[in-house]
């Protein structure tokens, strides 16, 4: 999984040798309070209600609908084949591999063949369903969706993440891709993509964009009957933009995503309150939530381990096993049309 230094226009930032951190003031405040107010080390030792493995029984039928796996445009912590094998052993139901720029349905088909063959040979008891995605990263031309809809193992259409943004600081590469016109209405080609998705039972995933653009996509999906997942839903910048917006999106039929990577503070997200996504779930209701991982980054844990750790945390936070099952199995199965 070695990377290649392809960076002809220097649009990838030079980040070697440094890590992003909160401000020194925030770190100092955290260090001063961690043993008194915020964490209280002794309190964390008293988690008698959970134990390692308590979450295992919930993973039969679970789905990771958003993960970043090699091969990709950068190295990842795990490759598609290994994650599919590990998830199959956990008796999970499906994986959806995200692509930021192109499509990976061909790789998903190959991985599906491998896990199916391992079952045929008796080396696995269960084969997970493996899906790739297409990201409309460089164009909203509807023909690309008409064509990709013919391919096997297509799990979702992602709208742009690192491309497309009209704000230069957020757009890392590629052209500006407007979602709406000056009045906030979806552009005709975007509406056509949603229509094709609905007709072919392909889920929509919103990607990285402002809450206003996400709301326009959700309304468009509602109009044509397309199923949609608002990714990073609890974040105000690239998600719903607040609880009221989240409730409206849910009312319109959207599923709202919480990724495990946005629950546990890490080197990628060193300043996160793990209570925020849990409170978001309580506000909008588990019936509207899909929990996945968004893992695969090199300095993150194995996606399956991160998934299990978050579920363990949800149990400690008081969520019922039935609600957790709804968020990690039932809802993503509906999103992916697996129940059809």
N, C-alpha and C positions, 0 to 999 in steps of 0.2 A: 504493500500500500504506500510505497514511496511516492512523494509528490514531484511534480516537474515545475521548474521556475518559469512558467509562461506568464509574462507580465509586460507585454510590448508597450503599452501606453501608461504604465505605472499607475493604473487605477486600483490595483490591490495595494492596500497600505503596508508599509514596512513596519512589521510589529515584532520582529525577532528580538528576544532578550528582555522584553517588557510585558507587563500584564496590566490590564485595565483595573483600576481600583476605585472605591469611593474616595471622597476627599479625606485628607488627614484629620480634619475636624470630626467627621463622622466616625472614622476608625477609633480616634481617641475617646469619643463619647461611648462607643460600644465597649471598648476595653474597660472603661471606668465602671460601666453598669452591668457587665455580663455576669458578675458573681453576686450582684445585689438585686437588681430590678428585672433585667431583661431575661437572662437565661436561668440563672441560679442552678449551678452544676448539680447540687444535691437533688433539686427537684427533678431534673432529667433522669437521675438514677432511679427514681421511684416509679417508673412506668410498668407497674405490675399488670396492667390490663393488656399488654401486647408482648409478643415474643417473636424471635426470628422464625419465619415460616408460617406464622398465623395467616398470612395472606395467600398461601399457595393454593388452597382449595378454591379460591375465587378466580383462578386464572384459566380454568377449563372454559373455553369459549371466548376468552378475552381477545380484544383486537387492538393492535397498535396502528392507528390510522395516520400517523405522521412521524416518520423517523428518517434520519439522514445516514445512508449506508453506502459503503464503497461497492462498486466503482462510482466515483463522483468527480466533480471538478477539483476537489481537494482530497487529501487523505482523510479517512474516517477511522473510528475506533474499532470497527468490526465490518466484515463484508456481508453481502446479502445471503450467501449460502450458509455461513455460520449462524447468523441470526435466525434464519428460517429453521435450521435444525434445532437450535436451542428452544425456539418458540414452539416447535412441534413437540418436543419432549415435555414442555409445560402444558401441552394440550390446548394451546391457544388456537383461535379460529382463523385469524387473518393478519397480514402485515401489509401496510401501504408505504412504499418507498417514495419519498419526495424527491423531485428534481427541481433545482432552482432555475435552470436555463433551457432544458431540452426535454427529451422523453427517455425513460428507462424501461419501457414495457418489454423490450426484447430481452433484457437481463432478467426481468421478473418472470418471463415465460421459461427461461432456461433454469432458473432456480426452482420454479414449480415442477419442472420435469425431474430435477434431481431429488427433491423431497418425495415426490410420488414414487420414483424408482427405489428409493431407500425403503419405502413401505412395501413395495412389491417384493423386495428381496428380504424382508423381515428384519431390517436393521432399524426401522422406526415403526412405532405402533400407530402413529397418527401423522398425517401430512397437513400442514397448514396451507391456507390459500394465500398466494403471493401476488400482490398487485404492484404495478408501476403507475406512474403519473405522467402527464404532460403539463408543462408550464408554458402558458402563452406569454413568454417573456419578451418577445421581440415584435409581435404583431397580434392584432385581434382579428385577423382575417378568418372568417368562419370555415373556409375550406379545410384548414388544418384540422379542425375538429371533426368534420365529415370524414376525413381520411383516417384519423387516428381511431375513430370509433369502430373501424373494421378490425383493429388489431386485438389479439387476445391479451388477457391479464392487465387491461387498463382499469385502474381503480378510481381515478379522479382527475379532474381538470383544475390545476392551480392557476390563479391569476398572479400577476407579477409579484416578485419579492424584492430582488436587488436591482431589477431593471424598472423602467416605466415611470418612476416617480417624477412629477413635474418639478419637485424641489431638488436642485442639483446635489445638495449634501447627502440626500438619501438615495439618489440614483447612482449606483456604482458603475454601471455599464449599460450600453444600449440606448435606444431612443426613448423619448417621452411617449407614454401610452395613455392617452386620456380614457377615462372610464365613462365620464359624463360630459354633457355640454355645459354651456354657461349658466343654464337654469337648473343644473343638478340632475337632469334626466339622462338615463343611460343612452349611450350612442347606439345607433342601429346595429352596427357590427357586434357590439357586446351583447345586445339583446338576442341577436341571432345565435350566438354561441350558447347562450342559456337555453334557447329553444331547442337546439340540436341536442344539448345535454339532457334535457327533459325527455325528449323523444327516444333517446338511446339509453336511458337510465344510467347516466354517468354523473356522479356527484360533483358538485362545485366546491372548491376550497378557496377562501378569499385571498390568502397570501398576506403580504405586508402592504398595507395602505391605510389611509386615514379612515376614521370612523364614518365620515360622511360618504366616502366611496364604498365602504363596506355596506352601509345602510342601503345605498342605491342598488348594490348587487343583491342584497337580501330581498328587497322589494321586487326586483326583476325576477328572481327565482320564484318568489311567491306567485307572481302573475302567470308564469308559464308552467308551474308545477315541478320545478327542478328542486332537488334536495341540495342543501348548502350547509357547509360548516364554516363558521366564523372563527378563523384561526387566531390564537393568542387573545381570546375574547376578553379576558379581564384586564388587559393592558389598555391604557387610555390613548396611546399614540397610534397603535396599529391594530386595535381590537374594536371593542364596542364603543368606547368613549364614555363609560359610565353606566350605572345600574339601570337608569330609565331607558337608555338606548338598548341595553341588553334585553330588558323585558319586552321592548317593542319588537326586536329581532326575533325573540323566542315566540312572541304572539304570531309573527308572520311565518312561523314554521322552521326557522333556522335552528341548527344545533350550535352550541357555543363551546369552544375548545378550551380546556385547561391542560397544558403540557406539564409533565413531571419536571422537566428542566426549569420551569418557572416557579416551582414550589421550593426546591432545595437550593439554597445559596451555593454558589460554586465559583470557580475561577472565571467563568463566563458571565455570571450574574452575581457578583459578590455582595450586592446590597439588596437583598430580597426579604420581604416579610412573609414567612410561610403561612401566616394566618390569612393573608389577603385573598389568595385563590379559594381557600375554604369558605371564607365569608361570602365571596362571590357566588359560590355554589348554593349556599343557603338562601341567598337573596333571590336567585332566579329559579331555583329548584333543580334537583338532580334529573328530573325528566327531560330537561332541556340541555343537559351537559354531556359532552364526550371528553373523557380523559384519555390521553395518549402520552407519548414520551417526548417527542421532539429531540431525542437524543441521537448520538452518533458522533459528536464532536470529540476530538482527540484527547482532551483533558476532562472528559466526563466518564462516568461509569458505564458499564455494559447496559444497553437499553432495557433489557429484561430486568436486570437488577434494580435500575432506577425506577422502573414501572412498579416493581414489587415494593420497593421502599416507600413510594408515595402511597400505595394502597395500605401499607402498614400504618403510615401516618394518618390516613383517613379514618382507619379503625380507631386509633387513639383519639382522634378529634371528635368521635361520637357518631360518625356516619354508619348507618346500618349496612350489613352485608347485602341486603336487597338493593339499597340505593347504589352501592358501589358496583354491583353487578349490572345495574341499569346503565351506569356511566361508562363502564369499560367493555361491556359485551352487547347488551340489548340495543342501545342507541347507535353505536357504530355499525352494527349489523343492519339496522334500518337505513342509515345513511348510505351504506354501500349496496343497498338493494339485495342483500343476502337472504332476507326473509321473504323475498318475492319468488 
